[in-house]
Amino acid sequence: MIFKNRRNEFEIIQQLLSLSLNGTKKTRLMYQTNMCYSQFNEYLHCLLEKKFLEPRNGNPHGTLYFTTEKGMKLLDSVNNTLLLAM
């Protein structure tokens, strides 16, 4: 059986930050990034702790996670790094 190339950490972070630009719920973010719960929580905790993502509770449907200004700068850097690696 042939396996697809696995994503590296840059690609996972890029995906998490880009999907959160307009705000998204935790479950949707986990499903869209195709990660298991434990792996997703590790990345989410790290991005929240470093202030690259922020939770906002004003939505009647639950907490939404948004990419911060700091997160947008990181996203630009990651995008540039991935372009150079191609």
Backbone as numpy.savetxt, mean C-alpha at the origin, in Angstrom:
# Nx Ny Nz CAx CAy CAz Cx Cy Cz
5.26 -27.14 -12.67 4.42 -25.95 -12.67 5.30 -24.71 -12.67
4.97 -23.76 -13.50 5.74 -22.52 -13.59 5.05 -21.45 -12.74
5.84 -20.81 -11.88 5.30 -19.76 -11.02 5.64 -18.39 -11.59
4.74 -17.46 -11.41 5.02 -16.07 -11.79 6.11 -15.53 -10.87
6.80 -14.53 -11.36 7.77 -13.86 -10.49 7.04 -13.25 -9.31
7.63 -13.40 -8.17 7.03 -12.82 -6.97 7.35 -11.33 -6.91
6.45 -10.60 -6.28 6.68 -9.16 -6.12 7.74 -8.93 -5.06
8.51 -7.88 -5.27 9.46 -7.51 -4.22 8.79 -6.48 -3.31
9.48 -6.08 -2.26 8.89 -5.15 -1.29 8.54 -3.81 -1.92
9.37 -3.34 -2.86 9.07 -2.08 -3.54 7.73 -2.15 -4.26
7.49 -3.24 -4.95 6.25 -3.39 -5.71 5.04 -3.48 -4.79
5.18 -4.14 -3.66 4.07 -4.24 -2.71 3.77 -2.87 -2.11
4.80 -2.15 -1.71 4.61 -0.81 -1.14 4.01 0.12 -2.19
4.50 0.04 -3.42 3.95 0.86 -4.50 2.46 0.60 -4.67
2.09 -0.65 -4.66 0.69 -1.01 -4.83 -0.17 -0.51 -3.67
0.30 -0.69 -2.45 -0.46 -0.24 -1.28 -0.66 1.28 -1.29
0.40 2.01 -1.59 0.32 3.47 -1.59 -0.54 4.00 -2.74
-0.39 3.41 -3.91 -1.17 3.91 -5.05 -2.66 3.59 -4.91
-2.99 2.45 -4.34 -4.40 2.10 -4.14 -5.05 2.96 -3.06
-4.24 3.56 -2.20 -4.77 4.36 -1.09 -4.81 5.85 -1.40
-4.45 6.25 -2.60 -4.41 7.68 -2.93 -5.76 8.36 -2.71
-6.84 7.71 -3.09 -8.18 8.29 -2.93 -8.94 7.71 -1.75
-8.26 6.95 -0.93 -8.89 6.35 0.24 -9.50 5.00 -0.08
-9.24 4.04 0.77 -9.81 2.71 0.59 -9.92 2.01 1.93
-10.85 1.08 2.01 -11.03 0.32 3.24 -9.96 -0.75 3.34
-9.70 -1.16 4.56 -8.64 -2.13 4.85 -8.86 -3.45 4.10
-10.06 -3.97 4.12 -10.34 -5.25 3.47 -10.15 -5.16 1.97
-10.64 -4.11 1.37 -10.49 -3.93 -0.08 -9.02 -3.82 -0.45
-8.27 -3.08 0.35 -6.84 -2.92 0.11 -6.13 -4.27 0.18
-6.49 -5.08 1.15 -5.88 -6.40 1.30 -6.21 -7.28 0.09
-7.46 -7.27 -0.35 -7.86 -8.09 -1.49 -7.21 -7.61 -2.78
-7.15 -6.29 -2.98 -6.58 -5.76 -4.22 -5.08 -6.00 -4.32
-4.42 -6.11 -3.19 -2.98 -6.38 -3.21 -2.70 -7.88 -3.17
-3.75 -8.68 -3.03 -3.63 -10.14 -3.06 -2.62 -10.66 -2.04
-2.78 -10.21 -0.79 -1.91 -10.66 0.29 -2.73 -11.37 1.35
-2.08 -12.26 2.07 -2.74 -12.90 3.19 -2.83 -11.88 4.34
-3.70 -12.18 5.29 -3.98 -11.25 6.38 -2.73 -10.88 7.17
-1.93 -11.85 7.53 -0.76 -11.56 8.38 0.28 -10.71 7.64
0.54 -11.03 6.39 1.50 -10.25 5.61 0.98 -8.82 5.40
-0.30 -8.72 5.07 -0.90 -7.41 4.86 -0.79 -6.55 6.12
-1.09 -7.12 7.27 -1.03 -6.37 8.52 0.38 -5.88 8.84
1.39 -6.66 8.49 2.78 -6.22 8.70 3.08 -4.97 7.88
2.71 -5.00 6.61 2.94 -3.85 5.73 2.11 -2.65 6.18
0.84 -2.88 6.50 -0.03 -1.79 6.91 0.49 -1.14 8.19
0.86 -1.95 9.17 1.39 -1.42 10.42 2.63 -0.57 10.18
3.53 -1.05 9.35 4.76 -0.33 9.04 4.46 1.00 8.35
3.58 0.99 7.35 3.25 2.22 6.62 2.51 3.22 7.50
1.69 2.74 8.42 1.01 3.64 9.36 1.99 4.21 10.38
2.87 3.37 10.88 3.85 3.79 11.88 4.80 4.86 11.32
5.17 4.70 10.05 6.09 5.64 9.40 5.37 6.85 8.82
4.04 6.90 8.98 3.20 8.01 8.52 3.13 8.13 7.00
3.22 6.99 6.30 3.04 6.98 4.85 1.56 6.79 4.51
0.82 6.19 5.42 -0.63 6.04 5.31 -1.26 6.60 6.58
-2.51 7.07 6.44 -3.23 7.53 7.62 -4.68 7.04 7.56
-5.21 6.63 8.71 -6.62 6.23 8.76 -7.50 7.46 8.99
-8.65 7.47 8.35 -9.63 8.53 8.57 -10.96 7.87 8.88
-11.59 8.32 9.96 -12.80 7.67 10.46 -14.09 8.35 10.07
-14.08 9.40 9.27 -15.29 10.17 8.98 -16.28 9.49 8.05
-15.94 8.38 7.46 -16.80 7.70 6.50 -17.84 6.85 7.24
-19.11 6.92 6.83 -20.13 6.10 7.50 -19.94 4.59 7.27
-19.14 4.22 6.28 -18.91 2.80 5.98 -17.70 2.24 6.69
-17.03 3.04 7.50 -15.87 2.56 8.24 -14.63 3.39 7.97
-13.53 2.95 8.49 -12.26 3.65 8.37 -11.70 3.50 6.96
-11.28 4.62 6.39 -10.60 4.61 5.10 -9.13 4.94 5.32
-8.27 4.34 4.52 -6.84 4.58 4.61 -6.40 5.40 3.41
-5.69 6.50 3.69 -5.23 7.43 2.66 -3.72 7.53 2.66
-3.15 7.72 1.47 -1.72 7.99 1.34 -1.48 9.43 1.77
-0.51 9.64 2.64 -0.17 10.99 3.12 0.77 11.67 2.12
1.07 12.95 2.37 2.05 13.67 1.54 3.39 12.94 1.57
3.79 12.52 2.75 5.04 11.77 2.90 4.97 10.47 2.10
3.82 9.83 2.12 3.61 8.61 1.36 3.67 8.84 -0.15
3.16 10.00 -0.59 3.21 10.33 -2.02 4.65 10.54 -2.48
5.47 11.13 -1.62 6.89 11.29 -1.96 7.57 9.93 -2.05
7.24 9.05 -1.12 7.80 7.69 -1.16 7.33 6.97 -2.42
6.06 7.12 -2.77 5.52 6.49 -3.97 6.26 6.96 -5.22
6.53 8.26 -5.31 7.31 8.78 -6.45 8.70 8.16 -6.49
9.33 8.06 -5.34 10.68 7.47 -5.27 10.66 6.00 -5.67
9.67 5.28 -5.18 9.55 3.85 -5.51 9.28 3.68 -7.01
8.40 4.51 -7.56 8.11 4.44 -9.00 9.38 4.67 -9.81
10.16 5.67 -9.42 11.41 5.96 -10.13 12.40 4.81 -10.01
12.49 4.23 -8.83 13.39 3.09 -8.61 12.98 1.90 -9.47
11.69 1.63 -9.52 11.22 0.50 -10.32 11.42 0.74 -11.81
11.29 1.99 -12.25 11.55 2.31 -13.66 13.01 2.07 -14.01
13.89 2.44 -13.11 15.33 2.25 -13.36 15.69 0.77 -13.39
14.96 -0.03 -12.64 15.26 -1.46 -12.55 14.80 -2.23 -13.79
13.96 -1.63 -14.60 13.42 -2.33 -15.78 14.45 -2.44 -16.88
